[in-house]
Amino acid sequence: MRKQHQATMDKERGSYCSLIEPSEGLYKEKGSKFIALAFPVSREEEITPILEQVRKQYHDARHHCYAWRLGAEGEPYRINDDGEPSGSAGKPIHGQMLSMGMSDILVIVVRYFGGTKLGVGGLVNAYRGATRDALEKANPLPKAVRARFGFHFPYPKMNEVMRFLRENKLETEYTDFRLECRITAHCSLDKAESIEVAARNFYGVEWERMEDKVYSLK
């Protein structure tokens, strides 16, 4: 699954992967069991209820360590070691998300202590390994920040506008084909500048560059 995540990242600037549905991974070391629970999220407000639910479900676990990140740039993000040595849990969870091109995601790793201390290095490997297992088993949801354009034109210009959209590989988001027609369409960030140049020479059609937006690509 990791190659699929990375391929999505390489395909388009501003792209990344989230998850279609929650996923679970497991790592065992010297009697300790690390259960990784990965969740798709899109807003900070979604995170606390999930954390509370997991803590309640796994109330007998020693630690509930986690990391989350949002958006194409991975901002904001948080990491939490929940009593493990500093940098041994939340950081490797977050690092695995980064290496696999994942965002809009929360990963909680629940640890059941097996009686043998693993040391910082062993904990880093365990939390990273559990996270990797969950993400490699996941069904990825490719996403990308895309440039948006609005077009306003009289009905007789319809064929020209539609041809312009096709030639420039703009994907239609919204249409209103009454006497004064409106179309909102989007494209990859890499193509935005060339479309702006082409649109300036489009006589009889009003256009505007709108706010960029994240789209699911699946």
ROSE-4610 file (N, C-alpha, C; in Angstrom, 1 decimal, always signed):
// ROSE-4610
residu = [M/M/M/R/R/R/K/K/K/Q/Q/Q/H/H/H/Q/Q/Q/A/A/A/T/T/T/M/M/M/D/D/D/K/K/K/E/E/E/R/R/R/G/G/G/S/S/S/Y/Y/Y/C/C/C/S/S/S/L/L/L/I/I/I/E/E/E/P/P/P/S/S/S/E/E/E/G/G/G/L/L/L/Y/Y/Y/K/K/K/E/E/E/K/K/K/G/G/G/S/S/S/K/K/K/F/F/F/I/I/I/A/A/A/L/L/L/A/A/A/F/F/F/P/P/P/V/V/V/S/S/S/R/R/R/E/E/E/E/E/E/E/E/E/I/I/I/T/T/T/P/P/P/I/I/I/L/L/L/E/E/E/Q/Q/Q/V/V/V/R/R/R/K/K/K/Q/Q/Q/Y/Y/Y/H/H/H/D/D/D/A/A/A/R/R/R/H/H/H/H/H/H/C/C/C/Y/Y/Y/A/A/A/W/W/W/R/R/R/L/L/L/G/G/G/A/A/A/E/E/E/G/G/G/E/E/E/P/P/P/Y/Y/Y/R/R/R/I/I/I/N/N/N/D/D/D/D/D/D/G/G/G/E/E/E/P/P/P/S/S/S/G/G/G/S/S/S/A/A/A/G/G/G/K/K/K/P/P/P/I/I/I/H/H/H/G/G/G/Q/Q/Q/M/M/M/L/L/L/S/S/S/M/M/M/G/G/G/M/M/M/S/S/S/D/D/D/I/I/I/L/L/L/V/V/V/I/I/I/V/V/V/V/V/V/R/R/R/Y/Y/Y/F/F/F/G/G/G/G/G/G/T/T/T/K/K/K/L/L/L/G/G/G/V/V/V/G/G/G/G/G/G/L/L/L/V/V/V/N/N/N/A/A/A/Y/Y/Y/R/R/R/G/G/G/A/A/A/T/T/T/R/R/R/D/D/D/A/A/A/L/L/L/E/E/E/K/K/K/A/A/A/N/N/N/P/P/P/L/L/L/P/P/P/K/K/K/A/A/A/V/V/V/R/R/R/A/A/A/R/R/R/F/F/F/G/G/G/F/F/F/H/H/H/F/F/F/P/P/P/Y/Y/Y/P/P/P/K/K/K/M/M/M/N/N/N/E/E/E/V/V/V/M/M/M/R/R/R/F/F/F/L/L/L/R/R/R/E/E/E/N/N/N/K/K/K/L/L/L/E/E/E/T/T/T/E/E/E/Y/Y/Y/T/T/T/D/D/D/F/F/F/R/R/R/L/L/L/E/E/E/C/C/C/R/R/R/I/I/I/T/T/T/A/A/A/H/H/H/C/C/C/S/S/S/L/L/L/D/D/D/K/K/K/A/A/A/E/E/E/S/S/S/I/I/I/E/E/E/V/V/V/A/A/A/A/A/A/R/R/R/N/N/N/F/F/F/Y/Y/Y/G/G/G/V/V/V/E/E/E/W/W/W/E/E/E/R/R/R/M/M/M/E/E/E/D/D/D/K/K/K/V/V/V/Y/Y/Y/S/S/S/L/L/L/K/K/K]
num = [1/1/1/2/2/2/3/3/3/4/4/4/5/5/5/6/6/6/7/7/7/8/8/8/9/9/9/10/10/10/11/11/11/12/12/12/13/13/13/14/14/14/15/15/15/16/16/16/17/17/17/18/18/18/19/19/19/20/20/20/21/21/21/22/22/22/23/23/23/24/24/24/25/25/25/26/26/26/27/27/27/28/28/28/29/29/29/30/30/30/31/31/31/32/32/32/33/33/33/34/34/34/35/35/35/36/36/36/37/37/37/38/38/38/39/39/39/40/40/40/41/41/41/42/42/42/43/43/43/44/44/44/45/45/45/46/46/46/47/47/47/48/48/48/49/49/49/50/50/50/51/51/51/52/52/52/53/53/53/54/54/54/55/55/55/56/56/56/57/57/57/58/58/58/59/59/59/60/60/60/61/61/61/62/62/62/63/63/63/64/64/64/65/65/65/66/66/66/67/67/67/68/68/68/69/69/69/70/70/70/71/71/71/72/72/72/73/73/73/74/74/74/75/75/75/76/76/76/77/77/77/78/78/78/79/79/79/80/80/80/81/81/81/82/82/82/83/83/83/84/84/84/85/85/85/86/86/86/87/87/87/88/88/88/89/89/89/90/90/90/91/91/91/92/92/92/93/93/93/94/94/94/95/95/95/96/96/96/97/97/97/98/98/98/99/99/99/100/100/100/101/101/101/102/102/102/103/103/103/104/104/104/105/105/105/106/106/106/107/107/107/108/108/108/109/109/109/110/110/110/111/111/111/112/112/112/113/113/113/114/114/114/115/115/115/116/116/116/117/117/117/118/118/118/119/119/119/120/120/120/121/121/121/122/122/122/123/123/123/124/124/124/125/125/125/126/126/126/127/127/127/128/128/128/129/129/129/130/130/130/131/131/131/132/132/132/133/133/133/134/134/134/135/135/135/136/136/136/137/137/137/138/138/138/139/139/139/140/140/140/141/141/141/142/142/142/143/143/143/144/144/144/145/145/145/146/146/146/147/147/147/148/148/148/149/149/149/150/150/150/151/151/151/152/152/152/153/153/153/154/154/154/155/155/155/156/156/156/157/157/157/158/158/158/159/159/159/160/160/160/161/161/161/162/162/162/163/163/163/164/164/164/165/165/165/166/166/166/167/167/167/168/168/168/169/169/169/170/170/170/171/171/171/172/172/172/173/173/173/174/174/174/175/175/175/176/176/176/177/177/177/178/178/178/179/179/179/180/180/180/181/181/181/182/182/182/183/183/183/184/184/184/185/185/185/186/186/186/187/187/187/188/188/188/189/189/189/190/190/190/191/191/191/192/192/192/193/193/193/194/194/194/195/195/195/196/196/196/197/197/197/198/198/198/199/199/199/200/200/200/201/201/201/202/202/202/203/203/203/204/204/204/205/205/205/206/206/206/207/207/207/208/208/208/209/209/209/210/210/210/211/211/211/212/212/212/213/213/213/214/214/214/215/215/215/216/216/216/217/217/217/218/218/218]
x = [+0.8/+0.0/+0.9/+2.1/+2.9/+3.2/+3.5/+3.8/+2.6/+1.4/+0.2/+0.1/+0.4/+0.4/+1.5/+2.7/+3.8/+3.5/+2.9/+2.6/+1.6/+0.6/-0.3/+0.4/+1.4/+2.1/+2.9/+3.5/+4.3/+3.5/+2.2/+1.4/+1.1/+0.8/+0.3/+0.8/+1.2/+1.6/+0.4/+0.7/-0.4/-1.2/-0.7/-1.5/-1.0/-1.9/-1.6/-2.6/-2.5/-3.5/-4.1/-5.4/-6.1/-6.5/-7.6/-8.1/-9.6/-10.0/-11.5/-12.2/-11.6/-12.2/-11.1/-11.5/-10.4/-9.7/-8.5/-7.7/-6.9/-6.5/-5.9/-4.6/-3.5/-2.3/-1.8/-0.8/-0.3/+1.2/+1.8/+3.2/+3.5/+4.2/+4.5/+6.0/+6.4/+7.8/+8.0/+8.7/+9.0/+7.8/+6.7/+5.5/+4.6/+5.1/+4.3/+3.5/+2.3/+1.5/+1.1/+1.4/+1.1/+0.0/-1.2/-2.3/-2.5/-2.3/-2.4/-3.8/-4.4/-5.8/-5.7/-5.9/-5.8/-7.2/-7.5/-8.8/-8.7/-9.6/-9.6/-10.3/-9.7/-10.2/-10.0/-10.9/-10.7/-10.7/-11.1/-11.1/-10.6/-10.0/-9.5/-10.6/-11.8/-13.0/-13.3/-12.9/-13.2/-12.3/-11.2/-10.1/-10.4/-10.8/-11.0/-12.0/-13.2/-14.2/-13.6/-12.8/-12.2/-11.2/-10.4/-9.4/-10.2/-11.3/-12.0/-12.6/-13.1/-13.7/-12.7/-11.5/-10.4/-10.0/-9.8/-9.4/-10.4/-11.6/-12.7/-12.7/-12.5/-12.5/-11.3/-10.2/-8.9/-8.5/-9.4/-9.2/-8.1/-7.9/-6.9/-5.5/-5.3/-4.0/-3.1/-1.8/-0.8/-0.7/-0.7/-0.5/-1.4/-1.8/-2.6/-1.9/-0.9/+0.0/-0.6/-0.4/-1.0/-0.3/-0.7/-0.3/-1.4/-1.5/-2.4/-1.9/-2.3/-1.9/-3.0/-3.2/-4.3/-3.7/-4.4/-4.1/-2.9/-2.7/-1.6/-0.3/-0.2/+1.1/+1.3/+0.3/+0.4/+0.4/-0.3/-0.5/-2.0/-2.5/-1.7/-1.4/-0.6/-0.4/-0.1/-0.2/+0.1/+0.7/+1.5/+2.1/+2.0/+1.8/+1.6/+2.2/+3.1/+3.7/+3.0/+2.0/+1.2/+2.0/+3.0/+3.8/+5.0/+5.1/+6.3/+7.5/+8.7/+9.9/+9.7/+10.1/+9.9/+10.5/+9.7/+10.1/+10.1/+9.6/+9.6/+8.4/+7.3/+6.0/+5.3/+4.9/+4.2/+5.0/+6.3/+7.2/+7.3/+7.6/+7.7/+6.3/+5.2/+3.9/+3.8/+4.1/+4.0/+5.0/+6.2/+7.2/+6.7/+6.0/+5.5/+4.5/+3.6/+2.7/+3.4/+4.4/+5.2/+5.8/+6.4/+7.1/+6.2/+4.9/+4.0/+3.0/+3.3/+2.5/+1.1/+0.9/-0.5/-0.8/-2.0/-2.5/-4.0/-4.7/-6.1/-6.3/-5.4/-5.4/-5.0/-5.6/-5.2/-4.8/-3.7/-3.3/-3.0/-3.7/-3.6/-3.0/-1.9/-1.2/-1.4/-2.2/-2.5/-1.4/-0.8/+0.2/-0.2/-0.1/-0.2/+1.2/+1.6/+3.0/+3.1/+4.2/+4.5/+5.4/+5.9/+6.7/+8.2/+8.6/+10.0/+10.2/+11.1/+11.3/+12.0/+11.6/+12.2/+13.3/+13.4/+14.3/+13.7/+14.3/+13.8/+13.9/+15.0/+15.1/+14.1/+13.8/+12.8/+11.4/+11.1/+9.8/+9.6/+10.6/+10.5/+10.2/+10.9/+10.6/+9.2/+8.8/+7.5/+6.3/+6.4/+5.4/+5.4/+6.5/+6.6/+6.1/+6.5/+6.1/+4.6/+4.0/+2.5/+1.8/+2.3/+1.7/+1.8/+3.0/+3.2/+2.2/+2.1/+1.2/-0.2/-0.7/-2.1/-2.2/-1.3/-1.4/-1.2/-0.3/-0.2/-1.4/-2.2/-3.4/-4.6/-4.4/-5.5/-5.9/-7.2/-7.7/-7.5/-6.5/-6.1/-7.2/-7.3/-8.1/-7.3/-6.9/-6.1/-6.8/-6.1/-6.7/-5.6/-6.1/-5.2/-5.8/-5.0/-5.4/-5.4/-6.5/-6.6/-7.0/-6.6/-6.9/-8.3/-9.1/-10.5/-10.7/-11.5/-11.8/-13.3/-13.8/-15.2/-15.3/-16.2/-16.5/-17.9/-18.1/-19.4/-19.5/-20.6/-20.6/-22.0/-22.3/-23.7/-23.8/-25.0/-25.3/-24.6/-24.6/-24.0/-22.5/-21.9/-20.4/-20.2/-21.3/-21.3/-20.3/-20.4/-19.5/-18.0/-17.7/-16.3/-15.8/-16.6/-16.2/-16.0/-16.9/-16.8/-15.5/-15.2/-14.0/-12.8/-12.8/-11.7/-11.5/-12.5/-12.4/-11.8/-12.2/-11.7/-10.2/-9.9/-8.5/-7.5/-8.0/-7.1/-7.3/-8.1/-8.3/-8.8/-9.8/-10.4/-11.6/-11.8/-12.9/-14.0/-15.2/-16.4/-16.9/-17.1/-17.6/-19.1/-19.4/-20.7/-21.1/-22.4/-22.8/-24.2/-24.4/-25.7/-25.9/-26.7/-26.8/-28.1/-28.4/-29.5/-29.0/-29.7/-29.3/-27.9/-27.6/-26.2/-25.6/-24.7/-24.2/-23.0/-22.9/-21.8/-21.3/-20.0/-19.3/-18.2/-18.1/-16.9/-16.2/-14.9/-14.1/-12.8/-12.1/-10.8/-9.8/-8.5/-7.4/-6.3/-5.2/-4.1/-3.4/-2.7/-2.0/-1.0/-0.4/+0.7/+0.2/-1.1/-1.7/-2.3/-2.4/-3.2/-2.7/-1.3/-0.8/-1.0/-0.9/-1.1/-2.6/-3.5/-4.9/-5.2/-4.6/-4.8/-4.4/-3.2/-2.7/-3.7/-4.2/-5.1/-6.4/-6.9/-8.2/-8.2/-7.0/-6.9/-7.2/-7.1/-7.3/-8.7/-9.5/-10.8/-11.8/-12.0/-12.9/-14.4/-15.1/-16.5/-16.8/-15.8/-16.0/-15.4/-16.1/-15.6/-15.1/-14.0/-13.4/-12.8/-12.6/-11.9/-11.2/-10.0/-9.4/-10.0/-10.5/-11.2/-10.3/-10.8/-10.0/-9.7/-8.4/-8.1/-8.9/-9.0/-9.9/-9.3/-9.5/-9.1/-10.2/-9.8/-10.7/-10.3/-11.2/-10.9/-10.8/-9.8/-9.5/-9.9/-10.7/-11.2/-12.7]
y = [-1.2/+0.0/+1.3/+1.2/+2.4/+3.0/+2.1/+2.6/+3.4/+3.0/+3.7/+5.1/+5.2/+6.5/+7.5/+6.9/+7.8/+8.2/+7.3/+7.6/+8.8/+8.8/+9.9/+11.2/+11.2/+12.4/+12.9/+12.0/+12.4/+12.9/+12.6/+12.8/+14.3/+15.0/+16.4/+17.2/+18.4/+19.3/+19.6/+19.6/+19.8/+18.6/+17.4/+16.2/+15.4/+14.6/+13.7/+12.7/+11.8/+10.8/+10.8/+10.6/+10.4/+8.9/+8.6/+7.2/+7.3/+6.2/+6.1/+5.7/+4.8/+4.3/+4.0/+3.9/+3.5/+2.2/+2.1/+1.0/+0.6/-0.6/-1.1/-1.8/-1.6/-2.3/-2.9/-3.7/-4.4/-4.6/-4.4/-4.7/-5.3/-6.3/-7.0/-7.0/-6.8/-6.8/-7.2/-8.3/-8.7/-8.6/-9.2/-9.2/-8.0/-6.9/-5.7/-5.7/-5.2/-5.2/-3.8/-3.4/-2.0/-2.1/-1.6/-1.6/-0.2/-0.1/+1.2/+1.4/+2.5/+2.7/+4.0/+3.9/+5.1/+5.5/+6.8/+7.4/+8.5/+8.6/+9.8/+11.0/+12.2/+13.3/+14.5/+15.5/+16.7/+18.0/+17.9/+19.1/+18.8/+19.7/+19.5/+19.1/+19.6/+19.3/+17.8/+17.1/+15.6/+14.8/+15.3/+14.5/+14.1/+15.1/+14.8/+13.7/+13.7/+12.7/+11.3/+11.2/+9.9/+9.4/+10.4/+10.0/+9.5/+10.2/+9.8/+8.4/+8.2/+6.9/+5.8/+6.0/+5.0/+4.7/+5.8/+5.7/+4.9/+5.1/+4.3/+2.9/+2.6/+1.3/+0.5/+1.1/+0.5/+1.0/+1.1/+1.7/+1.0/-0.3/-1.0/-1.0/-0.2/-0.1/+0.8/+0.7/+1.5/+2.9/+3.0/+4.2/+4.3/+5.6/+5.9/+7.0/+6.7/+7.7/+8.0/+9.3/+9.6/+10.7/+10.9/+12.0/+12.3/+13.5/+13.8/+15.0/+15.1/+16.2/+16.5/+17.7/+18.1/+18.9/+18.7/+19.5/+19.1/+19.7/+19.3/+19.6/+20.7/+21.0/+20.4/+19.6/+19.0/+19.9/+21.0/+22.0/+22.3/+22.3/+22.0/+20.5/+20.2/+18.9/+18.8/+17.6/+17.4/+16.0/+15.9/+14.6/+14.5/+13.3/+13.1/+11.8/+11.8/+10.5/+9.9/+10.5/+9.9/+9.1/+9.8/+9.1/+8.3/+8.0/+7.3/+8.4/+7.9/+8.8/+9.8/+11.0/+12.1/+11.7/+11.9/+11.6/+10.1/+9.2/+7.8/+7.3/+8.1/+7.6/+8.5/+9.7/+10.6/+10.9/+11.2/+11.6/+10.5/+9.2/+8.2/+7.9/+8.1/+8.0/+9.0/+10.3/+11.4/+11.2/+10.7/+10.5/+9.5/+8.5/+7.5/+8.1/+8.9/+9.6/+10.4/+11.2/+12.0/+11.1/+10.1/+9.2/+8.6/+8.4/+7.8/+8.8/+10.1/+11.1/+11.2/+11.0/+10.9/+12.2/+12.7/+13.8/+13.7/+14.6/+14.5/+13.1/+12.9/+11.6/+11.7/+10.8/+10.6/+9.2/+9.0/+7.6/+7.6/+6.7/+6.4/+5.0/+4.9/+3.6/+3.3/+2.2/+1.8/+0.7/+0.9/+0.0/-0.8/-2.1/-3.0/-3.5/-3.1/-3.4/-4.9/-5.4/-6.8/-7.2/-6.2/-6.5/-6.3/-6.1/-5.8/-4.5/-3.6/-2.3/-2.5/-1.6/-1.7/-0.7/+0.3/+1.4/+2.3/+3.5/+4.5/+4.0/+3.4/+2.9/+1.8/+0.9/-0.1/+0.4/+1.5/+2.1/+2.8/+3.5/+4.2/+3.2/+2.1/+1.0/+0.5/+0.3/-0.3/+0.6/+1.9/+2.8/+3.1/+3.2/+3.4/+2.1/+0.9/-0.3/-0.5/-0.2/-0.4/+0.6/+1.8/+2.8/+2.4/+2.0/+1.5/+0.4/-0.6/-1.7/-1.2/-0.3/+0.2/+1.0/+1.8/+2.6/+1.8/+0.7/-0.1/-1.0/-1.3/-2.0/-1.1/+0.1/+1.1/+1.2/+1.6/+1.9/+3.4/+3.9/+5.3/+6.1/+7.4/+8.3/+9.5/+9.5/+10.6/+11.9/+12.9/+14.3/+15.3/+16.4/+17.4/+18.8/+19.8/+21.2/+21.6/+22.1/+22.4/+23.9/+24.5/+25.9/+25.9/+26.9/+27.1/+28.3/+28.2/+29.4/+29.5/+30.7/+31.0/+31.7/+31.2/+31.8/+32.3/+33.5/+34.2/+34.6/+34.2/+34.4/+34.3/+35.0/+34.8/+33.5/+33.0/+31.7/+31.4/+32.3/+32.0/+31.7/+32.0/+31.6/+30.2/+29.5/+28.2/+27.2/+27.1/+26.1/+26.5/+27.8/+28.2/+27.9/+28.2/+28.0/+26.5/+25.7/+24.2/+23.7/+24.2/+23.8/+24.2/+25.5/+26.0/+25.1/+24.6/+23.8/+22.4/+21.9/+20.6/+20.7/+21.7/+21.9/+22.1/+22.8/+23.1/+22.1/+21.0/+20.0/+20.5/+21.4/+21.9/+21.0/+20.6/+19.8/+20.6/+20.4/+21.2/+20.9/+21.9/+21.7/+22.2/+23.3/+23.9/+24.5/+24.4/+25.0/+25.6/+26.7/+27.4/+27.9/+27.2/+27.5/+28.3/+29.3/+30.2/+31.2/+32.3/+33.3/+33.8/+34.1/+34.5/+33.3/+32.6/+31.3/+31.5/+30.5/+30.5/+29.1/+29.0/+27.7/+27.9/+27.0/+26.9/+25.6/+25.7/+24.5/+24.6/+23.4/+23.4/+22.6/+22.8/+22.1/+22.0/+21.2/+21.1/+22.5/+22.6/+23.9/+24.2/+23.2/+23.3/+24.0/+23.9/+24.4/+25.8/+26.2/+27.5/+28.7/+28.9/+30.1/+30.1/+28.9/+28.9/+29.1/+28.7/+28.9/+30.4/+31.0/+32.5/+33.2/+32.8/+33.5/+33.3/+32.1/+31.8/+32.5/+32.6/+33.2/+34.7/+35.3/+36.8/+37.1/+36.2/+36.4/+35.8/+35.5/+34.9/+36.0/+36.6/+37.7/+37.4/+38.2/+38.1/+37.1/+36.7/+35.8/+36.5/+36.7/+37.2/+35.9/+36.1/+35.0/+35.5/+34.7/+35.0/+33.8/+34.0/+33.0/+32.9/+31.8/+31.6/+31.0/+30.9/+30.3/+28.8/+28.4/+27.0/+26.2/+24.9/+24.0/+22.6/+21.8/+20.4/+19.5/+18.7/+17.7/+16.3/+15.4/+14.0/+13.5/+12.8/+12.4/+11.0/+10.4/+9.0/+8.9]
z = [+0.0/+0.0/+0.0/+0.5/+0.7/-0.7/-1.7/-3.1/-3.6/-3.3/-3.8/-3.2/-1.9/-1.2/-1.9/-2.1/-2.6/-4.0/-4.8/-6.2/-6.3/-5.3/-5.3/-5.0/-4.1/-3.7/-4.9/-5.7/-6.8/-8.0/-8.0/-9.2/-9.4/-8.3/-8.4/-7.2/-7.4/-6.4/-5.4/-4.1/-3.2/-2.9/-3.3/-3.1/-1.9/-1.4/-0.2/-0.1/+0.9/+1.1/+2.5/+2.6/+3.8/+3.8/+4.5/+4.6/+4.2/+3.6/+3.3/+4.5/+5.3/+6.6/+7.6/+8.8/+9.9/+9.5/+10.1/+9.8/+11.1/+11.3/+12.5/+12.2/+13.0/+12.9/+14.2/+14.2/+15.4/+15.3/+16.5/+16.6/+18.0/+18.1/+19.3/+19.6/+20.8/+21.2/+22.7/+22.9/+24.3/+25.3/+24.8/+25.6/+25.5/+25.1/+24.9/+23.6/+23.6/+22.4/+22.1/+20.8/+20.4/+19.3/+19.6/+18.7/+18.1/+16.8/+16.1/+15.5/+15.8/+15.3/+14.4/+13.1/+12.2/+11.8/+11.9/+11.6/+10.6/+9.6/+8.8/+9.5/+9.5/+10.1/+9.2/+9.3/+8.4/+9.2/+10.5/+11.4/+12.8/+13.5/+14.8/+15.7/+15.5/+16.4/+16.4/+15.4/+15.3/+16.2/+16.6/+17.2/+18.6/+19.5/+20.9/+21.1/+20.4/+20.7/+20.3/+19.3/+18.9/+20.0/+20.5/+21.5/+22.8/+23.2/+24.3/+24.1/+22.9/+22.6/+22.7/+22.2/+22.2/+23.7/+24.4/+25.8/+26.6/+26.3/+27.0/+26.6/+25.3/+24.8/+25.3/+25.4/+25.8/+27.2/+28.1/+29.4/+30.2/+29.9/+30.7/+30.1/+29.1/+28.4/+29.2/+29.2/+29.9/+29.3/+27.9/+27.2/+26.0/+25.7/+24.5/+23.8/+23.1/+22.4/+21.0/+20.5/+19.3/+18.5/+17.3/+16.4/+15.4/+15.0/+13.9/+13.2/+11.9/+11.0/+10.0/+9.6/+8.7/+7.5/+6.4/+5.2/+4.4/+3.3/+2.4/+2.9/+3.8/+4.4/+5.7/+6.2/+7.5/+8.7/+8.5/+9.5/+9.7/+11.0/+12.2/+12.4/+13.4/+13.8/+15.3/+15.9/+17.3/+17.5/+18.5/+18.9/+20.4/+20.9/+22.3/+22.7/+23.7/+24.2/+25.3/+25.9/+27.0/+28.0/+28.6/+29.6/+29.2/+27.9/+27.4/+27.4/+27.3/+27.3/+26.1/+26.3/+25.3/+24.0/+22.9/+21.6/+21.2/+22.1/+21.8/+21.2/+21.2/+20.7/+19.7/+20.1/+19.2/+18.0/+18.2/+17.1/+16.0/+16.4/+15.3/+14.7/+15.4/+14.8/+13.7/+14.0/+13.1/+11.9/+12.3/+11.2/+10.2/+10.6/+9.7/+8.7/+9.3/+8.4/+7.3/+7.8/+6.8/+5.7/+6.1/+5.1/+4.1/+4.5/+3.6/+3.0/+3.2/+2.5/+3.0/+4.3/+4.8/+5.6/+5.4/+6.2/+6.3/+7.0/+7.4/+8.1/+9.1/+9.7/+11.2/+12.0/+13.4/+13.6/+14.2/+14.6/+16.1/+16.8/+18.2/+18.3/+19.1/+19.3/+20.8/+21.1/+22.4/+22.8/+24.0/+24.4/+25.7/+25.5/+26.7/+27.1/+28.3/+28.8/+29.1/+28.6/+28.7/+29.9/+30.6/+31.7/+31.5/+30.3/+29.9/+29.3/+29.8/+29.3/+27.9/+27.0/+25.6/+25.3/+26.2/+25.9/+24.9/+24.8/+23.8/+22.4/+22.0/+20.6/+20.3/+21.3/+21.1/+21.0/+21.8/+21.7/+20.4/+19.9/+18.6/+17.5/+17.5/+16.5/+16.6/+17.9/+18.1/+17.6/+18.0/+17.7/+16.2/+15.6/+14.2/+13.4/+13.9/+13.2/+13.3/+14.5/+14.6/+13.6/+13.6/+12.7/+11.2/+10.9/+9.5/+9.1/+10.0/+9.7/+9.5/+10.3/+10.2/+8.8/+8.5/+7.3/+6.0/+6.1/+4.9/+4.6/+5.7/+5.5/+5.1/+5.2/+5.0/+3.5/+3.3/+2.0/+1.8/+1.0/+0.9/+0.1/+0.5/-0.1/-0.7/-1.9/-2.5/-2.4/-2.0/-2.0/-2.6/-3.0/-3.5/-3.4/-3.1/-3.2/-4.6/-5.1/-6.5/-6.7/-7.8/-8.2/-8.7/-8.3/-8.8/-9.6/-10.6/-11.5/-11.7/-11.7/-12.0/-13.3/-14.2/-15.5/-15.6/-16.1/-16.2/-17.7/-18.4/-19.9/-20.4/-21.5/-22.1/-22.8/-22.9/-23.5/-24.8/-25.7/-27.0/-27.0/-25.8/-25.7/-25.1/-24.9/-24.3/-24.9/-26.2/-26.9/-26.7/-26.8/-26.7/-25.3/-24.3/-22.9/-22.6/-23.1/-22.9/-23.6/-24.8/-25.5/-24.7/-24.1/-23.3/-22.1/-21.4/-20.3/-20.7/-21.8/-22.2/-22.6/-23.4/-23.8/-22.7/-21.6/-20.5/-19.3/-19.6/-18.6/-17.2/-17.3/-16.1/-15.8/-14.6/-14.1/-13.6/-14.1/-13.7/-12.3/-11.5/-10.1/-10.0/-10.7/-10.6/-11.9/-12.3/-13.6/-13.4/-14.1/-14.1/-15.5/-16.3/-17.7/-18.1/-17.3/-17.7/-18.7/-18.9/-19.9/-19.6/-18.3/-17.9/-17.3/-18.0/-17.5/-16.6/-15.6/-14.7/-14.6/-14.6/-14.4/-13.4/-12.4/-11.5/-11.9/-12.1/-12.4/-11.7/-11.7/-10.9/-11.7/-11.4/-12.0/-11.0/-11.4/-10.5/-10.4/-9.2/-9.0/-10.0/-10.6/-11.6/-12.8/-13.1/-14.4/-14.2/-13.0/-12.7/-13.5/-13.5/-14.1/-15.6/-16.3/-17.7/-18.1/-17.2/-17.4/-17.3/-16.3/-16.1/-17.4/-17.9/-19.1/-20.3/-20.5/-21.6/-21.4/-20.1/-19.9/-20.1/-20.0/-20.3/-21.7/-22.6/-24.0/-24.5/-23.5/-23.8/-23.9/-25.1/-25.2/-25.0/-24.2/-24.0/-22.8/-22.1/-20.9/-19.7/-18.7/-17.4/-16.6/-15.9/-15.1/-13.9/-12.9/-11.7/-11.1/-10.5/-9.7/-8.3/-8.0/-6.7/-5.7/-4.4/-3.4/-3.6/-3.4/-3.6/-2.7/-3.0/-2.2/-2.3/-1.2/-1.2/-1.8/-2.8/-3.4/-3.2/-3.0/-3.0/-4.5/-4.7/-6.1/-6.4/-5.6/-5.8/-5.7]
